[in-house]
Amino acid sequence: MQRDYFYYKNILAGKSMPLAFVDLDLFDQNIQEVLRRVGNLPIRVASKSLRCLPLLQRIIQADSRFQGIMAYHPLEAVKLSQAGLDDILLGYPCFHEQHIQAVLEEVKRGKKIIFMVDEESHLLRIDKLAKKLDVLTKICFDVDMSTNFPGLHFGVWRSPLHTVQDVMKLTEVLKRCSNLALEGIMGYEAQIAGLGDNVAGNGIKNKIIKWLKKKSIKDIITRRGAIVKALEEEGIKINLVNAGGTGSIESSILEPWVTEVTVGSAFYAPALFDYYTTFRHQPAAAFALEITRIPSPGIYTCQGGGYIASGEVGVIKQPVPYLPEGIKTISTEGFGEVQTPIRYNGKVSLQVGDPLFFRHAKAGELMERFNKIYFIKEGKIVDEELTYRGMGWCFG
Ligand SMILES: Cc1ncc(COP(=O)(O)O)c(C=O)c1O
């Protein structure tokens, strides 16, 4: 079925706007495409890029290779565990005692939740609380995967564990922690996974990014490999070498020591993931705004819309006009706090009360704007489900 303006307009007719929806036909295609891209490795699902429990469950149930979740907050991990999910890797360190304790209580109930750590204070605190609760718990080292070129830090600032020596030093601290066991290492190569290299109009910049990525991938392979080898030589058995994200699957799976790849954004395929040379997913998530006034012919002002994505600021973090084809943002106003003017001179006749469709720049953040989402399949609404926000799950 052709996914044009009238397809979604007819399906969603009469619904209160703004609204968000997931096109399950496209979502399921994205699941299959992720499985194809990853090859034979297990896949850990990044919950932050979905923020909707039924959709997380849909992915996990789709194939046995979807093994586990990467959660972004300890209390979220606890909620997910209590909702029946297991094998949850905390993608980021946590430090608040109550948060750690809540996770440890879940571990004590027999659930597998792995803490992320990158320095001594993380280890000592988790160990202290684990001793108090008399529980043995798994931890994972977050290894920094950015690449330093002369005068350019290519990547993000995450972890102080950059070299083999940094990692080995932390394993010395770990030896003093009787209630902790090292499950493995995670390295998120953000500069490959989250940086588009095929951005329209970026000509030479795309070329430079591609070149930097190529060099950086070499550095990542060498460094991650050396760290795994050093741990093995030290007699430390590791079960987990987690790598990547949606944008780096093709390079992450090249490393023979990588045991699993994390993927999140690929399932909704938000606008920022349109700009990669190596893959293209289907736009499965979108939102509709209602035209509430027409200030001038060709300008349609909608209610709502200011759903700007996080990170470095720039127009690329705005929602992207989707349908009808040809709708355009007005650069002097952008997406407003309560209303958004849109320019359109195309063939579709638009009236007050009609929807316009947009895609968010990022994946999970759209779900923080809506309590529920409509699930669309084969030309109709088949379900209406709560987002994290709708469930009262708010983890910042
Ligand atoms: C640790 C970690 N792994 C993986 C990802 C990739 O997620 P996605 O597939 O949504 O890009 C992220 C995203 O920020 C992350 O922080």
The ligand as a Gaussian input file, in Angstrom:
#p B3LYP/6-31G(d) Opt

LIG

0 1
 C       25.676000       2.936000      24.792000
 C       24.887000       3.062000      23.555000
 N       24.809000       2.015000      22.725000
 C       24.100000       2.074000      21.603000
 C       23.429000       3.217000      21.236000
 C       22.760000       3.212000      19.901000
 O       21.450000       3.415000      19.843000
 P       20.713000       3.676000      18.467000
 O       20.665000       2.414000      17.732000
 O       19.391000       4.170000      18.908000
 O       21.474000       4.714000      17.719000
 C       23.481000       4.336000      22.064000
 C       22.816000       5.572000      21.675000
 O       23.067000       6.658000      22.125000
 C       24.227000       4.253000      23.257000
 O       24.321000       5.301000      24.094000

